[in-house]
Each structure stands twice: as structure tokens, then as C-alpha cells.
Amino acid sequence: MKKLAQLALFSVWFVSSFAMGFDKSKGNKTLKVDTQNSKLVWKGKKFTGEHWGNIDISSGSLIVDGTKLKGGAFDIDLKSITVTDITDKDGNAKLVGHLKGDDFFAADKFPKSTFVITSATPKDKENYEIAGKLTIKGVTKEIKFPAVVTIDSKKATAKAKITINRTDFGIKYGSKSFFDNLGDKFIYDDFELDINLTSAL
């Protein structure tokens, strides 16, 4: 009778443990972003053309559970902004200086931009809807965007193209939404970020 009771207790424990994922899940794991192999490309447009360049991702992490993305965050070094479409040295330096100045990102006052994932909703194996809080120039806004996330035995990658309204963060220079009589000198409110994050497992 005693052995039967022990066997029954063991059976209950085993079934309960299996149902709770005893052998199936190891829980959340935080992976450090490989900043050397991650990339962020920006693009801004004006009536007469467009410009683009790079910004360094200074640090970050992705939180995964098995092959599922659960969260994460990363920091952007606004002092690292470069322009890659202008080959003229003086013209390049002028635009970089303007972007780092108060009209745009005020990099001396606000050297870092941050993004924190608040939810990562899988649509299928690799496609997610990401929601999170983006901070630029001390202003934080909730944004949403699609992303492609791949997690295998060697690394995790997250790729996304994000469109951001700069005026939401107080960047109003050359915006028709705030200034009249700009003629063809206006700059579109939206700018794009093409993000490619990678983390080693």
C-alpha cells in the first residue's frame, strides 16, 4: 500500500512538471548585442532630394526564450552620426554638424537615444510586431513596427525598418507642419531607420 501511494505521488509530480514545461523551457535568456556587427542606417528626405548615413549602436540586449523574442533594449550614440551620400568633404562636414546641432538631435545635450521593447508579438515563426518606447532629445514616445527575428543555435538577429515622425520629438526644423513660406526648402517630417541587430548565443 505504501509503495502504491508513493507511485501515485510520483505520477502526479511527473505529469504536473511536464505540463508546466519542466523539460521544455529553460526560461528567458538575455543576449548582449554585438555592436561591431550590428548596424543602423538613417535616411531623411527633403523636397529636393534625400540624405542618408550611419549611427552607432553603443550597447543593447535581446531577451529570448528558446526561439522566441521576449524583449530587449538598445542605445544609439547620436554623436556618431555620419553622412555617407555626400562625397564633398566640406559639404559632408556641414550636414553632419547641422544634424548634431540644436536644429536636429542636439547631440551635445542629448548624446544618447534609447529604445526599450515593451511587447514582442509573434505573427509567425520569424515575423513580429514590436512595440516599445523610443526616447530622442529627452522625449519618449510609444512606437510600433514589424520586425523579422531569427534565433538559431549560434545567434539571434532582429531586422526592422522604422518610420519616425521627427516632430514628435521636438525636431521641427524645416517642417511645413510648423513653418510657412518654406517654398521648396522644406524637409519631410518622417525619417527612416533601417536596423539590423545581432547577438551571439
N, C-alpha and C positions, 0 to 999 in steps of 0.2 A: 504493500500500500504506500509506504514511504517513497519507494522508487517511482511509483506511478505519479505521485504528487510532484516529485522533483522533475520528472519528464514533462508533465503538463506545464509547470512553471517555465521550463526551458523553452518549450514550444511557443508559449505566449511571448516571451522575451525575444525570441528569434524573429517571429512574424512582425512584432512591433518595430524592432530595429530595422528590418528590411523595408517596412512601409515608410519609415522616417528617413530612408536613404542612408542607412548605416554604412553600406559598402559603395554607394553610388556617387556620393558627393564629398569633396574634401573642403568645401566652403570657399568663401571669397579669397582671392589672392591679389595682392597689389603689385603691379609690374611697373618698374621705373621706365619712363620714356627715354629712348635712345636719342638724345638731342642732336648728335652728329649725323644720324641717318634719318631724321625727321625733317620735314620741310613745310614752310608756309609761304605761299606766293600771294601777293596782293595785286589788285587791279582796280584802277579808278578811271572813270570816263568823264569827258567834257564834250561840249558841242562840237569842238574842232578836232577831237581825237581822243586818245587814251594813253595812260602810262601804267607801267607795272614794275614789280621788283620783288625783293625777298625781305622777310623778317625772321629773326632767330627765335626759336622756341627755347627758352632758357632752362625750363625744368617741367616736370609733369609726371603723371602716373595714370595707368589704366587699371581698373578693378574688374577682374574676371572671375567667373565661377565655371570651371570646366571650359567649355567652348562658348560661353555666353558673356557678353559685356554687361557689367552691372553699374559701372560708374567711372569716375575719373576726373582729372583736372589738369590744366597746364597753364604755364605763364609765358607771356610773349614779351620779348625785350624790345621796346619801342625805340630805344637808342640805336638799335642795329638796322633800322630801315635802310634799304638800298633801292636804287632805281636801276633797272637793267635794260630798259629800252632806249635810253639816251646815251649815245656814244661820245658826244662832245663833253669834255671834262668839266668845263665851266658850267654848261647848262645842266649837267648831271648834279654837280655840287649845289647849284642854286635850288633845284627842285627838292633834293634831299634836305637841305636846310629849311626850306619852307614847310615840308611835311613834319619835321621835328619841332617847328616853331609853334607859337601860340595859335596861329590861324587854324592849325590842324591838331596834331597829337600832343603838343606841349611836352615833349619827351623829357626835358629837364625837370619839370614839376611832377610829371606822371610817367616815370620810366618803365612802368610795368602795366600790362593789360592781363587780365585773368579770365579764364573760363572754367566753370565748375558744372559738371553734369549733374542734373537733378533727377533725370529719368532716362533710361535707355530701353525703348520698347522694340522687341524684335518683330519684324514683319515676315521674315522667312529666315533661312539659315544664316545669311550674311547681311541682309538689309535691315536697318534700324531707323526708328525715328528718335532723334536725340533732342532732349530739352535741357536747357541749362541757363546759368546766369553769367552774362558777359559784362565785364567791367572795363570801361575805357574812360580816361580822364576823371576818375572818381565817380562815374555814373554807372549804375548797374541796371541792366535790362534783361528780361527773360526772352530767350530766342529759341526757335525750333528749326530743325533741318534734318534731311535724310543723310544717312551715312552708310558706308559699306565697311563692315568689320570682319576680319578674318583672323581666326585663332587656331593655330595648329601646335604641334609638339615643340616647335622651335621659337616661334614668335607670335606676337599679336600686332595687327595693323588696323588702323582706322583712317578712312579717307572720306572727305566731305568737301563740298563746295557750298559756301555760305554767302548769302547776300545780306548786307547790313546797311541800314539807313543811318548815315553818319550824324544826321541832325538829332537823332535820338540821344546822342551822347554829347550834344552841345557843339558839334563841329559844323558851323553854319557858313563858313567862308565860301563865297561864290554860289550860294544856293538860291535858286529862284523862289524857293518857298519862303524866304525871308527878305530878299532884296529885289527891288525893281530896277529897271534900266540897265541890266547886265548885258543886253544885246546877245552876241554870240560868245561871250566870255564866261558863261555860266558853267558850273560843274555839277554833274548829276549827284543827287543825294545818296544814291546807293553805290556801295563799293563791294568788291568781291574778295573773299578769302578762299584759297584752294589749299586745304590742309591735308597733310599726309604724316600721320604719327606711326611710329614703330616702337615696340618694346620687346626685349628678349625674354623668353620664359626661363 
